[in-house]
Amino acid sequence: QVQLVESGGGLVQPGGSLRLACAASGRPFNGYKIAWFRQAPGKEREFVSNIAWNSQITYYADSVKGRFTISRDSAKNTVHLQMNSLKPEDTAGYYCNVPIPGWGSYWGQGTQVTVSS
């Protein structure tokens, strides 16, 4: 059973930083990509960033490029999302996801990020 547990959300002022963590367990993640999505109230869930577990190749949505950095810690089976220069429009629930062919697409429970003065 794959489990993803997010943490690190909170309230931060515009221009501030937060570091989210996604702890993954249940199977090896070699060969897969782990992604972050976010969903603001009344809006559809949108892609933020992903990282390939083996190659560590990363990809970012244009809206976060240059401000967010995704990384993975293989020893702890954890993916981090470092978020800098946060804006009010970054306010959303942030969710970790890993699609595994033949198994399913797994989601965590999410962690709330609120950017407000």
Contacts in CASP RR format, 6 or more apart in sequence:
PFRMAT RR
TARGET T0000
AUTHOR 0000-0000-0000
METHOD contacts of the structure
MODEL  1
QVQLVESGGGLVQPGGSLRLACAASGRPFNGYKIAWFRQAPGKEREFVSN
IAWNSQITYYADSVKGRFTISRDSAKNTVHLQMNSLKPEDTAGYYCNVPI
PGWGSYWGQGTQVTVSS
1 26 0 8 1.000
2 24 0 8 1.000
2 25 0 8 1.000
2 26 0 8 1.000
2 27 0 8 1.000
2 98 0 8 1.000
2 100 0 8 1.000
2 103 0 8 1.000
2 106 0 8 1.000
3 24 0 8 1.000
3 25 0 8 1.000
3 26 0 8 1.000
3 106 0 8 1.000
3 108 0 8 1.000
4 22 0 8 1.000
4 23 0 8 1.000
4 24 0 8 1.000
4 96 0 8 1.000
4 97 0 8 1.000
4 98 0 8 1.000
4 106 0 8 1.000
4 107 0 8 1.000
4 108 0 8 1.000
5 22 0 8 1.000
5 23 0 8 1.000
5 25 0 8 1.000
5 108 0 8 1.000
5 109 0 8 1.000
6 20 0 8 1.000
6 21 0 8 1.000
6 22 0 8 1.000
6 23 0 8 1.000
6 94 0 8 1.000
6 95 0 8 1.000
6 96 0 8 1.000
6 108 0 8 1.000
6 109 0 8 1.000
6 110 0 8 1.000
6 111 0 8 1.000
7 20 0 8 1.000
7 21 0 8 1.000
7 23 0 8 1.000
7 111 0 8 1.000
8 18 0 8 1.000
8 19 0 8 1.000
8 20 0 8 1.000
8 21 0 8 1.000
8 111 0 8 1.000
9 18 0 8 1.000
9 20 0 8 1.000
9 94 0 8 1.000
9 111 0 8 1.000
9 112 0 8 1.000
9 113 0 8 1.000
10 18 0 8 1.000
10 111 0 8 1.000
10 112 0 8 1.000
10 113 0 8 1.000
10 114 0 8 1.000
11 114 0 8 1.000
11 116 0 8 1.000
12 18 0 8 1.000
12 86 0 8 1.000
12 113 0 8 1.000
12 114 0 8 1.000
12 115 0 8 1.000
13 115 0 8 1.000
13 116 0 8 1.000
13 117 0 8 1.000
14 86 0 8 1.000
14 87 0 8 1.000
14 88 0 8 1.000
14 115 0 8 1.000
14 116 0 8 1.000
14 117 0 8 1.000
15 84 0 8 1.000
15 85 0 8 1.000
15 86 0 8 1.000
15 87 0 8 1.000
15 115 0 8 1.000
16 84 0 8 1.000
16 85 0 8 1.000
16 86 0 8 1.000
16 115 0 8 1.000
17 82 0 8 1.000
17 83 0 8 1.000
17 84 0 8 1.000
17 85 0 8 1.000
17 86 0 8 1.000
18 83 0 8 1.000
18 86 0 8 1.000
18 113 0 8 1.000
19 80 0 8 1.000
19 81 0 8 1.000
19 82 0 8 1.000
19 83 0 8 1.000
20 36 0 8 1.000
20 80 0 8 1.000
20 81 0 8 1.000
20 83 0 8 1.000
20 94 0 8 1.000
20 111 0 8 1.000
20 113 0 8 1.000
21 78 0 8 1.000
21 79 0 8 1.000
21 80 0 8 1.000
21 81 0 8 1.000
22 34 0 8 1.000
22 36 0 8 1.000
22 78 0 8 1.000
22 79 0 8 1.000
22 80 0 8 1.000
22 81 0 8 1.000
22 96 0 8 1.000
22 108 0 8 1.000
23 76 0 8 1.000
23 77 0 8 1.000
23 78 0 8 1.000
24 34 0 8 1.000
24 77 0 8 1.000
24 78 0 8 1.000
24 79 0 8 1.000
24 96 0 8 1.000
24 98 0 8 1.000
25 77 0 8 1.000
27 100 0 8 1.000
27 103 0 8 1.000
29 53 0 8 1.000
29 77 0 8 1.000
29 98 0 8 1.000
30 53 0 8 1.000
30 54 0 8 1.000
31 52 0 8 1.000
31 53 0 8 1.000
31 54 0 8 1.000
32 52 0 8 1.000
32 53 0 8 1.000
32 98 0 8 1.000
32 99 0 8 1.000
32 100 0 8 1.000
33 50 0 8 1.000
33 51 0 8 1.000
33 52 0 8 1.000
33 53 0 8 1.000
33 98 0 8 1.000
33 99 0 8 1.000
34 50 0 8 1.000
34 51 0 8 1.000
34 53 0 8 1.000
34 72 0 8 1.000
34 79 0 8 1.000
34 96 0 8 1.000
34 97 0 8 1.000
34 98 0 8 1.000
35 47 0 8 1.000
35 48 0 8 1.000
35 49 0 8 1.000
35 50 0 8 1.000
35 51 0 8 1.000
35 96 0 8 1.000
35 97 0 8 1.000
35 98 0 8 1.000
36 48 0 8 1.000
36 49 0 8 1.000
36 50 0 8 1.000
36 70 0 8 1.000
36 79 0 8 1.000
36 81 0 8 1.000
36 94 0 8 1.000
36 95 0 8 1.000
36 96 0 8 1.000
36 97 0 8 1.000
37 45 0 8 1.000
37 46 0 8 1.000
37 47 0 8 1.000
37 48 0 8 1.000
37 94 0 8 1.000
37 95 0 8 1.000
37 97 0 8 1.000
38 45 0 8 1.000
38 46 0 8 1.000
38 48 0 8 1.000
38 90 0 8 1.000
38 92 0 8 1.000
38 93 0 8 1.000
38 94 0 8 1.000
38 95 0 8 1.000
38 113 0 8 1.000
39 45 0 8 1.000
39 46 0 8 1.000
39 92 0 8 1.000
39 93 0 8 1.000
39 95 0 8 1.000
40 89 0 8 1.000
40 91 0 8 1.000
40 92 0 8 1.000
40 93 0 8 1.000
43 92 0 8 1.000
45 95 0 8 1.000
46 61 0 8 1.000
47 61 0 8 1.000
48 60 0 8 1.000
48 61 0 8 1.000
48 64 0 8 1.000
48 68 0 8 1.000
48 81 0 8 1.000
48 94 0 8 1.000
49 58 0 8 1.000
49 59 0 8 1.000
49 60 0 8 1.000
49 61 0 8 1.000
49 64 0 8 1.000
49 68 0 8 1.000
49 70 0 8 1.000
49 81 0 8 1.000
50 58 0 8 1.000
50 59 0 8 1.000
50 70 0 8 1.000
51 57 0 8 1.000
51 58 0 8 1.000
51 59 0 8 1.000
51 70 0 8 1.000
51 71 0 8 1.000
51 72 0 8 1.000
51 79 0 8 1.000
52 58 0 8 1.000
53 72 0 8 1.000
53 74 0 8 1.000
56 71 0 8 1.000
56 72 0 8 1.000
58 69 0 8 1.000
58 70 0 8 1.000
60 66 0 8 1.000
60 68 0 8 1.000
60 70 0 8 1.000
63 89 0 8 1.000
64 83 0 8 1.000
64 90 0 8 1.000
67 83 0 8 1.000
67 84 0 8 1.000
67 85 0 8 1.000
67 86 0 8 1.000
68 81 0 8 1.000
68 82 0 8 1.000
68 83 0 8 1.000
68 84 0 8 1.000
69 81 0 8 1.000
69 82 0 8 1.000
69 84 0 8 1.000
70 79 0 8 1.000
70 80 0 8 1.000
70 81 0 8 1.000
70 82 0 8 1.000
71 79 0 8 1.000
71 80 0 8 1.000
71 82 0 8 1.000
72 78 0 8 1.000
72 79 0 8 1.000
72 80 0 8 1.000
73 79 0 8 1.000
73 80 0 8 1.000
79 96 0 8 1.000
81 94 0 8 1.000
83 90 0 8 1.000
83 113 0 8 1.000
86 113 0 8 1.000
86 115 0 8 1.000
87 115 0 8 1.000
88 115 0 8 1.000
88 116 0 8 1.000
89 115 0 8 1.000
90 113 0 8 1.000
90 115 0 8 1.000
91 113 0 8 1.000
91 114 0 8 1.000
91 115 0 8 1.000
91 116 0 8 1.000
92 112 0 8 1.000
92 113 0 8 1.000
93 110 0 8 1.000
93 111 0 8 1.000
93 112 0 8 1.000
93 113 0 8 1.000
94 110 0 8 1.000
94 111 0 8 1.000
94 112 0 8 1.000
94 113 0 8 1.000
95 107 0 8 1.000
95 108 0 8 1.000
95 110 0 8 1.000
96 107 0 8 1.000
96 108 0 8 1.000
96 110 0 8 1.000
97 105 0 8 1.000
97 106 0 8 1.000
97 107 0 8 1.000
97 108 0 8 1.000
98 105 0 8 1.000
98 106 0 8 1.000
99 105 0 8 1.000
99 106 0 8 1.000
100 106 0 8 1.000
END
